[in-house]
Amino acid sequence: MCNRYGTPRIAEIERFWHIGGPKDENRWWEGGDVFPRQPGPFIRRARHDPGYSREVVVGRWGLVPWFVKDLQDFKASTNNARSEEVAAKASFKQPWARGQRCIIPATTFDEPNWESGKNVWWRFRRADGDLWGLAGLWNVWRDPKTGEEVESYTMLTINADAHPLMSRMHKPDPKLDPDKQDKRSVIPIELADVDQWLQGTIQEASALLKLAPVETFDAGPA
C-alpha cells in the first residue's frame, strides 16, 4: 500500500498529459508530497463534457463513499483500494461501475523496506525519467447538511507477491508463505493507455490492471 507520494505542478501535469481548458482555482496545485486525507491532483474524464476531454481536479486523497453521513466521523482508510475488490467492496463499487476512473500524477512514490530488520523508506521513480500516471478511482460526495461537494480519489493496487522488486517492500508476515503475503504495488497507466483507462469499458479498463515490468522502476533508499 502507498501512503506517501510526490506530485508535479499543474503546469507539468497539463503538459505531460496534454490537458487544456480554462484555468480556475480548482486546478491550482504547486506540487509536493501528498499524504492520506490531504489534497492532491488527479486527472479524469471531464465531468461536464458530453463528449470526451480530460480535466485536472484537486481533491482529497482517500475516497469518500456515498454512504458517509459526516466526513468528520469517517475514519476508514480509503487512500488505497485493492483492484481485485473494487467491483464488490461497498466503498468503491459504485465509482468502479460508473467508470469513474482517474490518473494520479506522481513524480515519486515511497514504500517501506524491511530487509534490514527495520523500516527503510525506498523511493520509486521511473527509469525513463517520465512522470508516473497511477491508476485510481474518483468520487464526488455531497454533504447532506450543507450541500457542499467534496472531490476525492483512491489509488488502486495489485498483488505483487511474484514481482522481483515490489515483493521486497513492506514488512513480511512470518506466519505466511512468501507467495501468500499479499504484497501490493501501485498500477502505472502508460501514456498510450490513458484514453482506454479513462473512457473505455470496464473490460477494457480491467485489462490494464497489471504489474509494471521491473525495468520500469528506478528505486532505492530515499
Secondary structure by P-SEA (a helix, b strand, c coil): ccccbbbbcaaaaaaaaccccccccccccccccccccbbbbbbcccccccccbbbbbbbbccccccccccccccccccccccccccccccccaaaaaacbbbbbbbcbbbbbbccccbbbbbbbcccccccccccbbbbbbbcccccbbbbcbbbbbccccccccccccccccccccccccbbbbbbbbccccccccccccaaaaaaacccccccccccccc
